[in-house]
Amino acid sequence: MAALDYIKSRGIAGDALASMGFGSYLIWREWPASRVFIDSRLDVYGGPFIEQYSLAMADTSRMRDLMGRLRIDYALIS
């Protein structure tokens, strides 16, 4: 994936806010240098967490609130 190649070429690592679809790929390719907020293993996260993520992805004010509460080093969003 070109976006992740770019991120790596700049020495960026750490906690990533990634789209659900990218989360599993990011874990496979970059763990433990990068950790993800969410991936496709929805049963691990539970309903309230998934709802929080979904609402934040659809609403910029909720996203600002979420990012204000979390440590996010970079984002990989589709």
C-alpha positions as a Markdown table, in Angstrom:
| # | Residue | x | y | z |
|---|---|---|---|---|
| 1 | Met | 0.0 | 0.0 | 0.0 |
| 2 | Ala | 1.5 | 3.3 | -1.2 |
| 3 | Ala | 0.2 | 5.3 | 1.7 |
| 4 | Leu | 1.8 | 3.1 | 4.3 |
| 5 | Asp | 5.1 | 3.0 | 2.3 |
| 6 | Tyr | 5.0 | 6.8 | 2.4 |
| 7 | Ile | 4.4 | 6.8 | 6.2 |
| 8 | Lys | 7.3 | 4.4 | 6.8 |
| 9 | Ser | 9.6 | 6.3 | 4.5 |
| 10 | Arg | 9.1 | 9.4 | 6.8 |
| 11 | Gly | 9.9 | 7.3 | 10.0 |
| 12 | Ile | 6.3 | 7.7 | 11.3 |
| 13 | Ala | 5.2 | 5.0 | 13.8 |
| 14 | Gly | 3.1 | 4.8 | 16.9 |
| 15 | Asp | -0.6 | 4.9 | 17.6 |
| 16 | Ala | -2.7 | 5.0 | 14.4 |
| 17 | Leu | -6.2 | 6.0 | 13.7 |
| 18 | Ala | -7.0 | 3.8 | 10.8 |
| 19 | Ser | -10.1 | 2.9 | 8.9 |
| 20 | Met | -11.5 | -0.4 | 9.9 |
| 21 | Gly | -10.4 | -2.0 | 6.7 |
| 22 | Phe | -6.8 | -0.7 | 7.0 |
| 23 | Gly | -6.4 | -1.7 | 10.7 |
| 24 | Ser | -5.9 | -5.4 | 10.1 |
| 25 | Tyr | -3.4 | -4.7 | 7.3 |
| 26 | Leu | -1.5 | -2.2 | 9.5 |
| 27 | Ile | -1.3 | -4.8 | 12.3 |
| 28 | Trp | 0.0 | -7.4 | 10.0 |
| 29 | Arg | 2.6 | -5.1 | 8.4 |
| 30 | Glu | 3.7 | -2.8 | 11.2 |
| 31 | Trp | 3.1 | -4.4 | 14.6 |
| 32 | Pro | 4.7 | -3.7 | 17.1 |
| 33 | Ala | 6.0 | -0.3 | 15.7 |
| 34 | Ser | 2.4 | 0.8 | 15.1 |
| 35 | Arg | -0.7 | 0.1 | 17.0 |
| 36 | Val | -4.3 | 0.6 | 15.7 |
| 37 | Phe | -7.4 | 2.1 | 17.2 |
| 38 | Ile | -9.6 | -0.4 | 15.5 |
| 39 | Asp | -9.5 | -3.3 | 13.0 |
| 40 | Ser | -11.8 | -5.8 | 11.5 |
| 41 | Arg | -12.1 | -8.0 | 14.7 |
| 42 | Leu | -15.3 | -6.3 | 15.8 |
| 43 | Asp | -16.1 | -9.0 | 18.4 |
| 44 | Val | -13.0 | -7.9 | 20.3 |
| 45 | Tyr | -14.1 | -4.2 | 20.6 |
| 46 | Gly | -17.8 | -4.5 | 21.5 |
| 47 | Gly | -20.8 | -2.5 | 20.4 |
| 48 | Pro | -20.3 | 0.8 | 22.4 |
| 49 | Phe | -16.7 | 1.1 | 21.1 |
| 50 | Ile | -17.8 | 0.4 | 17.5 |
| 51 | Glu | -20.6 | 2.9 | 17.8 |
| 52 | Gln | -18.2 | 5.6 | 19.1 |
| 53 | Tyr | -15.9 | 4.9 | 16.2 |
| 54 | Ser | -18.7 | 5.0 | 13.6 |
| 55 | Leu | -20.1 | 8.2 | 14.9 |
| 56 | Ala | -16.7 | 9.9 | 15.0 |
| 57 | Met | -16.0 | 8.8 | 11.4 |
| 58 | Ala | -19.2 | 10.5 | 10.3 |
| 59 | Asp | -19.1 | 13.7 | 12.3 |
| 60 | Thr | -16.1 | 16.0 | 12.6 |
| 61 | Ser | -17.0 | 17.4 | 16.0 |
| 62 | Arg | -17.2 | 13.8 | 17.4 |
| 63 | Met | -13.8 | 13.1 | 15.7 |
| 64 | Arg | -12.2 | 16.1 | 17.4 |
| 65 | Asp | -13.6 | 15.0 | 20.7 |
| 66 | Leu | -12.3 | 11.4 | 20.2 |
| 67 | Met | -8.8 | 12.6 | 19.1 |
| 68 | Gly | -8.7 | 14.9 | 22.1 |
| 69 | Arg | -9.1 | 12.0 | 24.4 |
| 70 | Leu | -6.7 | 9.6 | 22.7 |
| 71 | Arg | -3.0 | 9.6 | 21.7 |
| 72 | Ile | -3.0 | 9.4 | 17.9 |
| 73 | Asp | 0.4 | 9.7 | 16.2 |
| 74 | Tyr | -0.9 | 9.4 | 12.6 |
| 75 | Ala | -4.1 | 8.5 | 10.6 |
| 76 | Leu | -4.6 | 6.1 | 7.8 |
| 77 | Ile | -8.1 | 6.7 | 6.6 |
| 78 | Ser | -9.8 | 5.6 | 3.3 |
